[in-house]
């Protein structure tokens, strides 16, 4: 009789151990950490509907799993996201806030103009009166006459804001150096001058040498402000085939050229000698803006 009782006790003991093992694992599971950032900073943070503080903020000991995140700030659209918190790990949440307090674009039909936005380096995100308008370099067309607000954002950089007065027939230009923080907003060209067009040239890979009508003008990515006319554009890069394109520049319009360069093996492409060369219509080139990063 003692043997069955002993076996029963051993069975109960083993069963208790099996039951307690999962509970012990749950009890020792480590919390995770969430690091919050926003542009601009100072935004309020809510985790699963509970207020947690303002950005920037490091929130430790968060239970592992998915967490609903809401980030708010006065004058900006609310930001929503889902943060996966690993046990003992760190999760970064970065919110780029989009402003809402700009006056809306008038819907009435009337005189319109355009705004050309160029950034250094290439790729700033452009908003007009709180509305997303693309990635620089970009031309915003059909903008009603009057004052407007242009905002340029770029990762890890502060936002840049310019108040631009738009006039019919006179394109306005906004140029932002994202490294130095310098911003220039001005009408271009002067009233009475013929309106230019813009050619934005980029390549894959970048840093290709750009020739306009056999004249050297820099390397990609590059934005050129050109007078009306026809131009021969060539891109040259070591170990890649020469890329060529003839374009017709139209006033107040932007032409986007994206060159996918094809490798030429180990063959080295010799750069042409800049001088002396035959130059075609270079007098039409009025301004060059290098937007290389």
Steps between C-alpha positions, in 0.01 A plus 500: 500500500788734560633470144182629328485790747862591424438485126195723541700757695773503237238545224339793683840661556594473129162638395543798732843575353362491144221737593731744675765526223294718257392724786859553605599595143222759483596643837863551396425645150686830460333826411607697192587864437340748256687813392273773362607780264300753298556790263432750650573376852275563799208292370279306743529120505222249571571127533189279478296812576700595812698825511874426532674841462639719224767442235785428517436228757648165602235273654646192679336184635228480236326163487604306186256492210327741262426847634267758341678837480343841455707821482328839497600864487300819462499614139591156361313193384496216753758227436403136549715188496552151639819426695614142546679473835738203532588350838810681624537691170475862381250638248532845339189699405560804277206725404525771233210732579308662214378856574130588475488870590584644159223682318337277238564559130213709359263299283377796295621522142744785436858586399756236596877465505757239593763426766827318426653327806863383501689346793862420574536205534242366261182350643335739747127438554290800394170623644297795369253648748507171692450277196760250379640605160778250433876475530742777399591604239136555414282759329163580657267628228160673503565675833251787556651849519579621850706394801558130565703295747758248377638248752796274420580198718793260496592211735711607799471868398276779633201608293551803274216746439477773234224753432475536123304761304375352173432719198361393167770470232789530748613162642614509863801292604578356843855369555594324826844386609411224746857482634544869586134589556514784246176566313442736210150576367469740212314557173695395194550641245455876543175643363519554126767236441422190299391211721746209524437130541665251734681175424557268799758231423562195719675171435544150639771484618539870578806724472497476121663794316246722319569676169252746347573575134854363552559725802572362847238595764560275801387156611170330572264570662480844339227760437544745211297813428510543122346738250261366238679294237653163412793350689718190471561340840770237556585305817841336536625275778804273519425138404152592369371566148443864404137606545362763259169679468371793291242713682281795413464746787160664533449814712353441847528122467727245668651206315612207715777283353586175676796319343548132580867462408612169346833353601760459225704232681851610589521741212592850616299777334726794424353838589498743208726804514295797608685754281510561216159360409215608282234655720136507401272774630681537832389861514154369582617351828415756766550326833638176638411367844701199617293286734760230558501363852 
